Amino acid sequence: MTITVIIDGKEQKVEKGTHLLEAARAAGIDIPAFCHHEALEPYGSCRLCLVEISKGDWTKITTSCNYPCLRDGEVVSTSSPRVLRARKVVMELLLARCPDSQPVKEMARKIGVTESRFPSIIPSHIASDEDALANCILCGLCVRACDEAIGASAISFTDRGPNRRVAAPFYVDSKACTGCGACAAVCPTGVITVQDSAEGIRRLPFLNMEVPLRLCGSCGKHFAPEGQLGGVKAKAPQVGQHLDICTDCRRKESGLQSARFQAVAR
């Protein structure tokens, strides 16, 4: 069923149930957000995507990423004075948590915030310069990607208050981690990084994770995490025999086979 919502004076037809953030972006209207990714379920943790919704005398401020469009004729403002005021307060809080994070500072500048009036948090057992405090905004994208997209659930939120952070259970290397790097791919602040060593180990320092890389049976270089390849083989046994060589060697092998076929065809 198609309904019409009016976003910043622009009528937008959407399927009933479409989330407001998605509808706004489809209409070419940019709404800031840190914790949203189109491949994951909306979460609403960063609170930057606030909008004001009204119908008649009824108005309210809400996060747009997880607000479904259900009523025809709803009027949405993404930049009313009330929205901008609330969004700036949220941005100040994020800036107080991660004052040195470049992505956070860049977003703050876009929103019109240059400094925070709030004091930085004081954890009881996280070092003040540790990445868990200095660059992680607790958006939850990495946790959701690991759970929803990969199905590993190797990391989660732990502790509470100023000590809240993302970590593996008991802060030790989790055997559930496949080393796929999905957490790093969705991290908006870049605090999660993937480092492959010449010794055949993939490290994710922020999460204290280490996974072995498979050795290519053809060229002898390390090319992909063993856990990730094992998961692929378990789900698709028919491709198992192709997982012992790297993509470069597989490409060369395919090229040689194609050349042989063409030679025979001639």
Secondary structure as UniProt FT lines:
FT   STRAND          2..7
FT   TURN            8..9
FT   STRAND          10..15
FT   TURN            16..17
FT   HELIX           20..26
FT   TURN            27..28
FT   TURN            38..39
FT   TURN            48..49
FT   STRAND          50..55
FT   TURN            56..57
FT   STRAND          58..63
FT   TURN            65..66
FT   TURN            72..73
FT   STRAND          75..77
FT   HELIX           81..97
FT   TURN            99..100
FT   HELIX           102..111
FT   TURN            128..129
FT   HELIX           131..134
FT   HELIX           141..144
FT   HELIX           145..150
FT   STRAND          156..158
FT   HELIX           161..163
FT   STRAND          165..167
FT   HELIX           169..171
FT   TURN            175..176
FT   HELIX           182..186
FT   STRAND          195..196
FT   TURN            198..199
FT   STRAND          201..204
FT   HELIX           205..207
FT   STRAND          209..215
FT   TURN            217..219
FT   STRAND          222..225
FT   HELIX           226..235
FT   HELIX           237..242
FT   TURN            243..244
FT   HELIX           247..265
//
